[in-house]
Amino acid sequence: MVANRKGQKSLLGATGCEAYEVRPHENGEGVDLISDRLRYGPIWYAGPDAVRNAVAYAKYRSLSRSHQAKIRVLDASGAVIQTH
């Protein structure tokens, strides 16, 4: 899957494992959790713990799988600032 938002591209499926990205939401309030494994599209998180909650949910979903997910947190420019 190629996630494309505001001209930013990432190859989530290229790693061969479950991958998630946490990106700033379009309106600047909160973050979006993006993955090809999410049925209905990105999940929006808001509030002071938005990034922590998004990462926790991605880790929770990967516990039911046989391998852990790769989680990348990106800033507004698309640069990776954290990995989990």
Number of C-alpha atoms within 10 A of each C-alpha: 12 13 16 10 12 10 7 11 12 13 11 21 16 11 9 7 12 20 21 25 24 29 25 23 18 12 7 9 14 18 27 21 26 22 22 16 14 11 7 7 12 18 14 17 20 16 10 10 11 19 20 11 16 25 19 13 12 23 17 13 13 16 11 9 10 7 10 17 18 17 23 20 21 17 13 13 10 16 11 14 9 11 13 12
